[in-house]
């Protein structure tokens, strides 16, 4: 086994390529010989399976994007694509028409090896042939009909060769997986196509999973934020409670002082105010001039006169 073959097998295992993709990689390798007819015929049969068709065409387009020293990848991919257009499913030609620009750009492929040989000439010529075949519907129809006749003749020869000897049990058990997966009706083919699309979407989602730490970090941040908010809420409630207690205490201390002051003022007013009986007598007595202690005695008051009595002497 060559070093390139060993390296290719390791890549197939590491990158978990499917059986169809491995066959395409083998047919379009950098080995200095072309793809075998039996391998290309097997790949042409696999194109009738929807899932295998998607894998085969995806690997072919990937090989066509190579350049430089991997010019054999490009040339062999074009050779395989031309064979599949003629002998494979009609979807191959349809997809190649939809992406003909990718083949058309290879008409300008350039690569010169160390010996000065223009290896890009083979790529450019093969790209021109495929573009011309895709544009000519009649020629493509004739090529597909000829490829079908050739395939039927080869099948008849293989059947005639294997007829004398009965097939062994192991041969029957080892039926090709691709033949078992072929759609038997248009409904089954549509179902396989939907399954292939779903698997492709699931694979794309698995290739770019979200970072596992993001959800944990988000939950931790939310938990810390909630704890901080609760702490601030408790502090605010404590401040409000202390303020309310201070107000109530102040009200309790101020209320007895005000009552004592009012009682004292009322008591003082009662002491200095005149008695009610004395005040009434003073108001009823006539006003008299103050007596002089050094003056003559005051005249006695006259007795009341008798209006019916005698006149005074």
KENU-9835 format. One line per field, with one value per residue (C-alpha): residue number from 1; x, y, z; residue in one letter. Coordinates in steps of 0.5 Angstrom, whole numbers, plus 2048, in hexadecimal, padded with zeros to 3 digits. Example, Ala and Ser with C-alpha at 12.3 -4.5 7.8 and 13.67 -1.06 7.14 Angstrom:
residues 2
pos: [1, 2]
xx: [819, 81B]
yy: [7F7, 7FE]
zz: [810, 80E]
code: [a, s]
//
This chain:
residues 313
pos: [1, 2, 3, 4, 5, 6, 7, 8, 9, 10, 11, 12, 13, 14, 15, 16, 17, 18, 19, 20, 21, 22, 23, 24, 25, 26, 27, 28, 29, 30, 31, 32, 33, 34, 35, 36, 37, 38, 39, 40, 41, 42, 43, 44, 45, 46, 47, 48, 49, 50, 51, 52, 53, 54, 55, 56, 57, 58, 59, 60, 61, 62, 63, 64, 65, 66, 67, 68, 69, 70, 71, 72, 73, 74, 75, 76, 77, 78, 79, 80, 81, 82, 83, 84, 85, 86, 87, 88, 89, 90, 91, 92, 93, 94, 95, 96, 97, 98, 99, 100, 101, 102, 103, 104, 105, 106, 107, 108, 109, 110, 111, 112, 113, 114, 115, 116, 117, 118, 119, 120, 121, 122, 123, 124, 125, 126, 127, 128, 129, 130, 131, 132, 133, 134, 135, 136, 137, 138, 139, 140, 141, 142, 143, 144, 145, 146, 147, 148, 149, 150, 151, 152, 153, 154, 155, 156, 157, 158, 159, 160, 161, 162, 163, 164, 165, 166, 167, 168, 169, 170, 171, 172, 173, 174, 175, 176, 177, 178, 179, 180, 181, 182, 183, 184, 185, 186, 187, 188, 189, 190, 191, 192, 193, 194, 195, 196, 197, 198, 199, 200, 201, 202, 203, 204, 205, 206, 207, 208, 209, 210, 211, 212, 213, 214, 215, 216, 217, 218, 219, 220, 221, 222, 223, 224, 225, 226, 227, 228, 229, 230, 231, 232, 233, 234, 235, 236, 237, 238, 239, 240, 241, 242, 243, 244, 245, 246, 247, 248, 249, 250, 251, 252, 253, 254, 255, 256, 257, 258, 259, 260, 261, 262, 263, 264, 265, 266, 267, 268, 269, 270, 271, 272, 273, 274, 275, 276, 277, 278, 279, 280, 281, 282, 283, 284, 285, 286, 287, 288, 289, 290, 291, 292, 293, 294, 295, 296, 297, 298, 299, 300, 301, 302, 303, 304, 305, 306, 307, 308, 309, 310, 311, 312, 313]
xx: [800, 803, 804, 7FE, 7F9, 7FB, 7FA, 7F3, 7F1, 7F3, 7EF, 7E9, 7E9, 7EA, 7E5, 7E0, 7DF, 7D9, 7DA, 7D8, 7DD, 7E2, 7E1, 7E1, 7E8, 7EB, 7E9, 7EB, 7F2, 7F9, 7FB, 7FE, 7F9, 7F2, 7EB, 7E9, 7E3, 7E0, 7E1, 7DE, 7D8, 7D7, 7D6, 7D2, 7CD, 7CD, 7CB, 7C4, 7C4, 7C2, 7C7, 7CD, 7CB, 7CC, 7D2, 7D6, 7D4, 7D6, 7DD, 7DE, 7DD, 7E2, 7E7, 7E6, 7E8, 7EF, 7F4, 7FC, 7FF, 7F9, 7F7, 7F6, 7F0, 7ED, 7EE, 7EB, 7E5, 7E4, 7E5, 7E0, 7DB, 7DB, 7DA, 7D4, 7D1, 7D0, 7CF, 7CC, 7C6, 7C3, 7C4, 7CB, 7CA, 7C5, 7CA, 7D0, 7CB, 7C9, 7D1, 7D4, 7D7, 7DC, 7DE, 7DE, 7E4, 7E8, 7E9, 7EE, 7F2, 7F9, 7FF, 806, 80A, 811, 813, 810, 80A, 803, 7FF, 7F9, 7F8, 7F4, 7F0, 7EE, 7EC, 7E8, 7E4, 7E3, 7E0, 7DB, 7D9, 7D7, 7D4, 7CF, 7CD, 7CB, 7C5, 7C5, 7CC, 7CB, 7C5, 7C9, 7CF, 7CA, 7C7, 7CD, 7D0, 7C9, 7CA, 7D1, 7CF, 7CA, 7CF, 7D4, 7CE, 7CD, 7D4, 7D5, 7CE, 7D0, 7D7, 7D4, 7CE, 7D2, 7D4, 7CE, 7CF, 7D2, 7CE, 7D4, 7D3, 7CB, 7CC, 7D1, 7CC, 7CE, 7CC, 7CA, 7C6, 7C2, 7C1, 7BE, 7B7, 7B2, 7AD, 7AD, 7AA, 7AF, 7B4, 7B1, 7B1, 7B9, 7BA, 7B6, 7BA, 7C1, 7BF, 7BD, 7C4, 7C8, 7C5, 7C6, 7CD, 7CE, 7CB, 7D0, 7D6, 7D5, 7D2, 7D1, 7D7, 7D5, 7D7, 7D3, 7CC, 7D0, 7D3, 7CC, 7C9, 7CF, 7CE, 7C7, 7C7, 7CC, 7C8, 7C2, 7C6, 7C9, 7C2, 7BF, 7C4, 7C3, 7BC, 7BD, 7C1, 7BC, 7B7, 7BB, 7BD, 7B5, 7B4, 7B9, 7B6, 7AF, 7B2, 7B5, 7AF, 7AB, 7B0, 7B0, 7A9, 7A9, 7AE, 7AB, 7A4, 7A5, 7A9, 7A3, 79E, 7A2, 7A3, 79C, 79A, 7A0, 79D, 796, 798, 79C, 796, 791, 796, 797, 78F, 78A, 785, 77E, 77B, 780, 780, 778, 778, 77D, 779, 773, 776, 776, 77C, 77F, 785, 78B, 78B, 791, 794, 797, 791, 78A, 785, 780, 779, 774, 76F, 768, 762, 75D, 758, 751, 74C, 746, 74A, 74B, 750, 757, 759]
yy: [800, 807, 80D, 811, 80B, 80A, 812, 812, 80C, 80F, 816, 811, 80F, 815, 819, 814, 814, 810, 80A, 80E, 813, 80E, 80C, 813, 814, 80E, 80F, 816, 815, 818, 811, 812, 80D, 80F, 80C, 805, 803, 7FF, 804, 809, 805, 803, 80B, 80C, 806, 80A, 810, 80D, 80D, 814, 814, 811, 816, 81C, 81A, 818, 81F, 822, 81F, 820, 828, 828, 824, 829, 82F, 82C, 830, 830, 829, 826, 826, 81F, 820, 825, 821, 81A, 81E, 820, 819, 816, 81C, 81B, 813, 814, 819, 814, 80E, 810, 813, 819, 81D, 81D, 821, 825, 827, 828, 82D, 831, 832, 832, 839, 834, 830, 836, 839, 833, 835, 83A, 835, 836, 831, 830, 82B, 82A, 828, 82E, 829, 82D, 828, 82D, 82C, 825, 828, 82E, 829, 825, 82B, 82D, 826, 826, 82D, 82B, 825, 828, 82E, 828, 825, 820, 81E, 81D, 819, 814, 813, 811, 80C, 809, 809, 805, 800, 7FF, 7FE, 7F9, 7F5, 7F5, 7F2, 7ED, 7EA, 7EA, 7E6, 7E1, 7E0, 7DF, 7DB, 7D4, 7D5, 7D6, 7DC, 7DA, 7DC, 7E1, 7E4, 7E5, 7E8, 7ED, 7F0, 7F7, 7FC, 801, 7FC, 7FB, 803, 804, 807, 803, 808, 810, 811, 80D, 811, 817, 815, 813, 81A, 81D, 818, 81B, 822, 821, 81D, 823, 828, 824, 823, 82A, 82C, 827, 82A, 831, 82F, 835, 836, 832, 837, 83C, 83A, 838, 83F, 842, 83F, 841, 848, 848, 845, 84A, 84F, 84D, 84C, 853, 856, 852, 855, 85C, 85A, 858, 85E, 863, 85F, 860, 867, 868, 864, 868, 86F, 86D, 86B, 871, 875, 871, 872, 87A, 87A, 876, 87B, 881, 880, 880, 886, 88A, 888, 88A, 891, 892, 890, 894, 89A, 899, 899, 89F, 8A3, 8A0, 8A3, 8AA, 8AB, 8AE, 8AA, 8AB, 8AD, 8B3, 8B5, 8B6, 8BA, 8BE, 8C0, 8C1, 8C6, 8CD, 8D0, 8D4, 8D9, 8D6, 8D9, 8DD, 8DB, 8E2, 8E6, 8E8, 8E2, 8E1, 8E4, 8DF, 8DD, 8E1, 8DD, 8DC, 8E1, 8E0, 8E3, 8E4, 8E6, 8ED, 8F1, 8F1, 8F7]
zz: [800, 7FE, 803, 7FF, 800, 807, 809, 805, 809, 80F, 80D, 80B, 813, 816, 812, 812, 80B, 808, 804, 7FD, 7FF, 800, 7F9, 7F6, 7FA, 7F7, 7F0, 7F0, 7F4, 7F3, 7F0, 7E9, 7E6, 7E4, 7E8, 7E6, 7E2, 7E7, 7ED, 7E8, 7E6, 7EE, 7EF, 7E9, 7EC, 7F3, 7F0, 7F0, 7F7, 7FA, 800, 7FC, 7F6, 7FB, 7FE, 7F7, 7F4, 7FA, 7FA, 7F3, 7F4, 7F9, 7F5, 7EF, 7F4, 7F5, 7F1, 7F0, 7F1, 7F3, 7EB, 7EB, 7F0, 7EB, 7E5, 7E7, 7EA, 7E3, 7E1, 7E6, 7E5, 7DD, 7DE, 7E3, 7DF, 7D9, 7DE, 7E4, 7E7, 7E3, 7E9, 7E8, 7E1, 7E4, 7EA, 7E5, 7E1, 7E7, 7E9, 7E2, 7E4, 7E9, 7E3, 7DE, 7E3, 7E2, 7DA, 7DD, 7E2, 7E2, 7E5, 7E3, 7E6, 7E8, 7E1, 7DE, 7DB, 7DB, 7DF, 7DF, 7D7, 7D9, 7DE, 7D9, 7D3, 7D8, 7DA, 7D3, 7D1, 7D7, 7D6, 7CF, 7D1, 7D6, 7D1, 7CB, 7CD, 7C7, 7C8, 7D0, 7CE, 7C9, 7CE, 7D3, 7CF, 7CD, 7D4, 7D6, 7D0, 7D2, 7D9, 7D7, 7D3, 7D9, 7DD, 7D8, 7D8, 7DF, 7E0, 7DA, 7DE, 7E5, 7E2, 7E2, 7EA, 7EF, 7F3, 7FA, 800, 802, 7FC, 7FD, 804, 801, 7FC, 7FB, 800, 7FA, 7F7, 7FD, 7FE, 7F7, 7F7, 7F4, 7F3, 7F2, 7F9, 7FC, 7F8, 7FB, 802, 801, 7FF, 805, 809, 806, 807, 80E, 810, 80C, 810, 817, 815, 813, 81A, 81E, 81A, 81E, 825, 829, 82E, 834, 839, 837, 83A, 841, 841, 83F, 845, 84A, 848, 849, 850, 852, 84F, 853, 859, 859, 858, 85E, 862, 860, 861, 868, 86A, 867, 86B, 871, 870, 870, 876, 87A, 878, 87A, 881, 881, 880, 885, 88A, 889, 889, 890, 893, 891, 893, 89B, 89A, 897, 89C, 8A2, 89F, 89E, 8A5, 8A8, 8A4, 8A6, 8AE, 8AD, 8AA, 8B0, 8B5, 8B3, 8B1, 8B6, 8BA, 8B7, 8BD, 8BE, 8B7, 8B7, 8BE, 8BB, 8B5, 8B9, 8BE, 8BC, 8BB, 8C1, 8C1, 8C5, 8CC, 8CE, 8D5, 8D7, 8D5, 8D9, 8DB, 8D6, 8D8, 8DA, 8D5, 8D7, 8D9, 8D4, 8D4, 8D6, 8D1, 8D6, 8DC, 8DF, 8DB, 8DE, 8E4]
code: [x, x, x, x, x, x, x, x, x, x, x, x, x, x, x, x, x, x, x, x, x, x, x, x, x, x, x, x, x, x, x, x, x, x, x, x, x, x, x, x, x, x, x, x, x, x, x, x, x, x, x, x, x, x, x, x, x, x, x, x, x, x, x, x, x, x, x, x, x, x, x, x, x, x, x, x, x, x, x, x, x, x, x, x, x, x, x, x, x, x, x, x, x, x, x, x, x, x, x, x, x, x, x, x, x, x, x, x, x, x, x, x, x, x, x, x, x, x, x, x, x, x, x, x, x, x, x, x, x, x, x, x, x, x, x, x, x, x, x, x, x, x, x, x, x, x, x, x, x, x, x, x, x, x, x, x, x, x, x, x, x, x, x, x, x, x, x, x, x, x, x, x, x, x, x, x, x, x, x, x, x, x, x, x, x, x, x, x, x, x, x, x, x, x, x, x, x, x, x, x, x, x, x, x, x, x, x, x, x, x, x, x, x, x, x, x, x, x, x, x, x, x, x, x, x, x, x, x, x, x, x, x, x, x, x, x, x, x, x, x, x, x, x, x, x, x, x, x, x, x, x, x, x, x, x, x, x, x, x, x, x, x, x, x, x, x, x, x, x, x, x, x, x, x, x, x, x, x, x, x, x, x, x, x, x, x, x, x, x, x, x, x, x, x, x, x, x, x, x, x, x, x, x, x, x, x, x, x, x, x, x, x, x]
//
